[in-house]
Amino acid sequence: MSGVSDSFRVETFRPAFGRALAATLMVICAFAALGVVGAGGDMVLRVWPWLALIAFFGWAAYWRPLVEVDAADVHVVNVFRTFDVPWPAIEGIDTRWALTLNTRLGNVKAWAAPAPGRQLMRRARPEDQRLPGAARGDMVRPSDLSQTESGAAALIVRQRWAQLRKAGYLDDAKVEFDRMPVRWHYGVIAGFAVLAALAVYCTWLA
């Protein structure tokens, strides 16, 4: 879809709760690391690698994941992989357990957009319980509501998908791939492996 990028701006969904949780974990780990300094070298050696592993987990699992849409793809950044989902491949959008893109290349779930608990539907206003453009009386899951993480991410994808279809960019569009384009996060995987090995080794050494 060359020439389309100037017409459709990039939109990004980042989970507010996840980023707050990640920040909280990292701050707690930082204070804990400072707190064991006075306990001696053995304690520092034993504790700091585990705190680093926990902080790294918070960053990788709750700060970094996101959903981004542009003119060509939906980029689903999960913990260990990024899926570059081409618009022509998308056949449906679901939010039952998390934002899920149903495509002819397979289904892609977004770690950044989990579904909420069912109690949210009871707190929702009647006007919230319909998707934009849905027929009158069509009710939606709590996970479709825009005040949830799964619903907010799905709304961004659905609106852009509808915009592209309306503009005719998906008319007779063909998928150029036989498999879902995937990018592995080798740095994240290596970070977990190194920190976990260091934590175990330092615990044994101390």
Secondary structure, DSSP 4 states (H G I P E B T S, - for coil): -TT-TTTS--EEE--HHHHHHHHHHHHHHHHHHHHTGGG-HHHHHHHHHHHHHHHHHHIIIIIS-EEEE-SSEEEEE-SSEEEEEEGGGEEEEE-SSEEEEEETTEEEEEEEEE---THHHHHS-GGGSS-TTPPTT----GGGSTTSHHHHHHHHHHHHHHHHHHTTTTTT-----SS--EEE-HHHHHHHHHHHHHHHHHHHH-
